[in-house]
Structure formats: C-alpha cells, structure tokens
Amino acid sequence: MKPETEQLLRTLEVLNEHPSRIFVWEAEEQGEFTVWNLALAEGFVSLTDVDVALAHWQAVEHWGTPEDQTDHEYAPPRDEREDGWNAEIEAKRAELYQQLSQFLKADLQDLQAFILSVPKRNYKDFQWEHYYFCFYIIIGKTNDEKWLCFSQTVPDQVSSPHSKQQNSESSEVTDIKLLNAKTLGLPSKIHSILLELPPITLYGYYYGGYDYTYEHQIVHATATQKSLAIELALQAAGMLTVEKTNFEYALNKYNSRKLSQFFNSKLSERTLYSLSFWDIGYTYEIGQAPTGEWLGIQSPLEFEYNP
C-alpha cells in the first residue's frame, strides 16, 4: 500500500466507529476494482456447471420460494397456493429451459456458470440465524465478442429505501446502460425463449404479516467486457444497486460529521454499492484515493424474521 493511502487509512480507522469494517482495495495487488472482482475477492463466487444453474432456476419455480423449505416454513408451499401454478405449466417451462440450454451451448463461447452466495464463514457478521441462500448466473461470449450474462431475479428484503432511490444523475446513467444491455446482442432464438418464460410470483418471508413476494424471471445484460455484463445483469436482477453520491452521516455522534467530510474531501468517485442475498447482504461505501486505491466502509445488511 502506498504511503499516502496508509495515511488516509489511519484517519479512516480513527473516524469510523467499527474499525473492523474498514474496506481497502489495493489496485496493484488486486487489480481493477469492479463489482465482479469484489465478489470474487469476498468469496461470494463459486464455479459450477451450466446445467446445474438451469436446474436451480427451475427448482426455485417448483419450490415457489427462494430456497427449499425442507426443515422450516416461512411461506405457503406451492401446493397450498391458488396462484395458477400446475404440473402443465411446470412441464412447459421445463421444456423451454431445455431449449435454452441447447441454444446457450450452441450460440455462445466461453460459457460458464457461477453460484453467488454469502459464505457460511461470514454468517458471524449477522446477529440472527438465516437460511442458506444462493443464486446462479450464466455468462458467455457471442461471435462478435460481446459478453452476455443471464441471472435469475434475486429477492431483496434488506436494502433500505435510500439505496433503491438513486440520485437523478446516476439513475439516468444506469437506465441507459440497462436499456442498451437488454436490447443489444441477444441471439434471436434465446430471445424468443425468454419471452416464453414470463415472470412468476414467488414468496419470500410471508408469514407474520410480512407478505413479501417478488417476480422470478431470467434477466440478461450485454457488454463488451465480462465484468460489466455481470454487473449490469446483477442490477437487472435486483441484487445490486450502484449509487454515485456524497456521503452524509447525519447522526451527530462518533465523528459522523468528520467522517462525511473525510469521504467528500479526500476521496473521489464516491459510490455506494449494495449487494443483497435475499435476507442478508452488504453495503460498500467507498471512494478512490489519489493513489488509485479504494477505501471505505463495509456494513452488513440483515433482515430479522420475527413472525
């Protein structure tokens, strides 16, 4: 780490109430900071097989919930709902997923699938017990060197309303990126199949008056860089929010005003990243030092299920 960054780091450690949550990204050792590199470095990513990913997408539809309620129940199971789901619909969607598998393998190069989840070792960051949740993405490259990333939508019961309301500048940029990502470079056969897989309603924490549901579907994004295609797909999936912002710690305690001043005067490219894994997740409030390294604060996100 460069001496200038070390000095900023020491200041941040003094100002922050939780020194253990200090986040540092050393570009010379860790490479370019991207959401994908962050996920890899944090242990959120595991390589898997494309067919395993497709099978999981279908399993979620069969369960009707983000994960299998084998030893617990927080929402009505599929067979107890009147939501129109039946064996015929499931069989039709299974056939479409099989076609999707064939076309992905035929039309895309460098095809890979990944599991994204919070490692069990990280559960010490959270106060309450949580069920294991994971989701899957598939990434591949077209003949004209564009990267395509596909993801299931991700339930989000942890992000604050603020993280969902971007300022007007960043919101406009994000909308343009997602529009381009959704409309460019998708092979017609794959596009046709996705149109035949409309969203279906799944239940998150439903009992106890939470009444949480979300729309499960397969979303996608396109970019010339692999990491950007993944980042855009995760935004489209509802798992990731990215906000360019000034940090204002309004609470008048434990150096909050000094902390705001530090971020806004010492660091550029200030960005809030929120990564949600259904009922747990993390925020990263970071900025770039003049040396090119990144500093900030990582904070856990947690939902308390108390029916």
Secondary structure, 3 states (H helix, E strand, C coil): CCHHHHHHHHHHHHHCCCHHHEEEECHHHHCCCCHHHHHHHCCCEEEECHHHHHHHHHHHHHHCCCCCCCCCCCCCCHHHCCCCCCHHHHHHHHHHHHHHHHHHHHHCEEEEEEEEECCHHHHHHCCCCCCCCEEEEEEEECCCCCEEEEEECCCECCCCHHHHCCCHHHHHHHHHHHHHHHHCCCCHHHHHHHHCCCCEEEECCCHHHCCCEEEECEEEEEECCHHHHHHHHHHHCCCEEEEECCCCCCCCCCCHHHHHHHHHHHCEEEEEEEEEEECEEEEEEEEECCCCCEEEEEEEEECCCCC
